[in-house]
Each structure stands twice: as C-alpha cells, then as structure tokens.
C-alpha cells in the first residue's frame, strides 16, 4: 500500500496533539464533593456506542465552582470533558453557557465554522472532529451533561427563591 | 479492489477456503470500491450487514422494471407474475432452512419484528398465553432484540424473566439448567450464534430440555443463518426449535425483509399479530376470521421486492453450499484469531477455538478505545464495528464497556485479515503505545 497522504486521510485533523494530550492526562477527572455551592449530578450515555459520563456541577453565587466527572469513552469524549473543565471553572453561569454555545456551534458546523481561540482555547482542536459526523456526539457527551446539570441547579435555586 | 500483490505469510496453505474465492468476490461489485485517499475497501463488518451479490441487485431491479404489481390481490398478468415471484421466494427460503412446510415461512420486516411477533402474540388470549407465575428463559449473550421483547412480555404479564449466565470462556453456563428450565418455563429463547462472542450454542440439547417440560423454543438465527447449514426437517422433533428468526440483510439479501419460521402446530396456536389486508378469511363489522399460515401473520402489502431479493440471495448461498461457506468462515476465523492474538495488548472476547465459534470476533486493545480503533482502521479502508454491538449485558458480563468487532463472510480473503492486523499495529503506533 502507498502512503496515506500528508494528513493520513484526515486522521491527524481529528486527532490533534492537544486532544491526545487531554486524553492521556485529563484535567479535573474524578467525582468530587469538596466544593460548597449548590450541586446537581447527571448521568448521560451515548446509546449508539455505550459511552457514558457521570458529571457533577457545583455553582456558587452564580459562578461555576467545580465540574467533576467520571467517564468511560473514546479519546474524543474524554478529551472534550477535560477541555470543558478548563473552560468553565470560575466563569459565571452566563459566560459558561456562552462558551457552551460556541462549542456547540463549532461541533455542528460540519467543519465550516472558524473557531474563536479567545473563547474556546484548547477547544479549537475539536474543529477537525466536526468533519466526522459519527464523532460529534462523542465530543458533545460531557458538554450536554454539563448543561443539563447546570440547568438543574439553576432551576433548583429559582424554586427556592 | 484489493490488488493481488505478493503472497503474504502462509495464506496459500490455508485449507477450507472457498475454492473459487476470486470468482465469488467478483459477484460482489462493492468489493471493488475504493475509499477516501484511494484506499481499497477491506469490509470486515458482515455480521452487521453483508454485502450483496450482483444477482440479488439484478433480481430486484428486474422485478421493479418488468413485473411490479401488488401480490395476491391484483387480477392482471403483472399481479400474477409478482405473486408468483413472491411465493417462489418463500419456497427458496423454506429450502434454505429445510423447513418441513413452505407455509411455515412467515415474511417479516427483520429479525427483530419476527421476535416481537412471537413475544407479543404470546401475551394475547390464546392457547399459549403467558401469565403470572410463568417463566421465560433467555441468555446473557443475547442481542438486545432478543432481550427487550421478553422484558416487555414479562412486564405485561407478570411472568418472570430468567436467564442463563456465561462462563469465563464465553460459553453458556449450563450448570444450573435443571433450576432454570422447569415446569414453570413456557418459553426458552436464545441465540444460535452470538453476535459478540461468536459462540455457537447447543440448540439441540437445550431444546430437548425445554420440550421435556412443555416449553416452546425460540431461536434467534440472525448470525447462524448466514454461516451454518440449517436443516430443520432433518432435526429430530424433540431437538427442533419451534420458532426460528433471522434477517435477510445478513444472508446477502436486502434490508427490510426478515423471516420467522415456526412449526405449524405452534403458529396455529398463536393469535394474529397485526390486523389488516390479506390476513383475513372474512371480515364483518363486528368480527373477522383469519387466514391460515403464512398469511395470518402477513397483514398489509409486504416488502415484495425485498422478499424476492431474499429469495435470490438464499438461492445464491445455496448454490455455493452452506457447508462450504461454513468451512470458509472457520478457516478465515482461525487465521484471524491467530493474527489478532499476535498483537501486543490485544484480548479476544469469546472462545479461542475457531471450531466452537462463528465468524465474528470482538476484541479489546489495551490503551485504545474501540471508537478510536475503528476510526484509524477506517482511514486505511478497513471497516469494522465498534461499540456494544447491541449486546450490552454480554459486555457487562466480561467487565467491558465496548469492543471492536471484525466479522468475515464468504467473500473475505486472508489478505484482508493481514490488512486488519497491519492496521491494528498502525493504530498502536499512532496512539504511541510502545
């Protein structure tokens, strides 16, 4: 067989070094209860492949205090959870939701969206994933779980007020 | 297509391969396709769906171009031709599985619908109706389509669902068969060949046991029908399952068509499944009477051209011979087991003896998730399946969240296994595993 072209059939666009680094050394992994704010925990699965994540969000005074998670899955889903952790900790809920929307737009853009590094930082490495429709769900698994958990905390807070 | 190239390894000495493999491969036009980057297709996902020979494609196109009409209700020449072709397909399917009677062959949408037909009609009033206190026995290695319908049945009836566990080497654990199959057992439903572990189950032994207590036996033959010779009529009555389901698209036929074979005795005891056109004898506003089998279970216009395509498919397989296809699968499987086990960090799930298993091999590779394996393989033209293969409980039994599965068929060549092994080695290096 001959060489596979310079980008090995798009493989290198998918598996950016940044993604593989986050996969091998995930940030913030493991479920924690150390934070003090209001919390919610969700369990999301990708029914097609069985990948799963249990994710806990702590919000304090409208700020994302902690995101902790336990997950099983491929490099893309593991790395995207790690990047999520880096991006939303310490942000206000509104700021974090805006980042979430930016990431969602990137992932649903079929590879035609130019990512904003100022907003997404390491998340821009996922631009290549958007070209692989079968993998977009992997990248979004923990992000959707985060939004679900965050919405639950916010709704719970409103119920009490 | 896969270029001939120099002979690799010792494949020329592999015995059991189909003698006219090159000719057979030419029957499957898709095998000549190339993928992104000019990579030749190495299709190792046949347990998911098989590829289609030209004769199946041509038969379906010819029917649509020249004979298309509804069946059994059109009084014109095309209607007669279409009906004849559809019923001839039933004859071909009956011959393929050695059905004692051709009218015992029911066309369904797929194997799932066939299994759901049985699991639903057993809930409804009839001679075989299941109720509280009854038990249904399945196994831990079933595809979800042979688990969920029985969960629904037992939830609806108050019956109890029980199951055979698995041994560490991927066989059914029969050590508690006396406790599992009792006078309370009404149905035993199990797969003939596991779609994940490849295990071939002892259908005759379990059927004897079930029949001794008056239970009926349902067999999911989705993975067995493509690769094992099946001759129901030749099986002794006490060892012959009562109902057998399989799907068309895994036996080189089209999607949208499945088969439920059932013994006339049991099918006559089950109430109709779907109500509608052609399943009736007569209809009044207050009550209807029903047609005999097979039409009793075939309400509405069936997938006509799909059934005819399936007829051509099983004819094609029958012409090559299921015995020869089984030998080919065993030879390829043995060769693949050997090659895969030479890869550092790779663990095969299920029996390691090719004689005990079918041609689907699920495996794990330390340090790389199945999705990532499949992705790298795909970039090299090698198509496999990654995930839980609709067998989550079987994965859970072995403490595995998901796996990668290669599956061969009658058109698979040893050099495709070489390409898989090479691509897996490349995957290890791509993810820097050494």
Interface residues (C-beta under 8 A of the other chain):
Chain A: X1 X2 X4 X5 X8 X9 X10 X11 X14 X15 X20 X48 X49 X50 X51 X52 X72 X73 X74 X75 X76 X78 X132 X135 X138
Chain B: X36 X37 X38 X39 X369 X370 X371 X372 X375 X376 X379 X380 X386 X387 X388 X392 X395 X401 X402 X430 X431
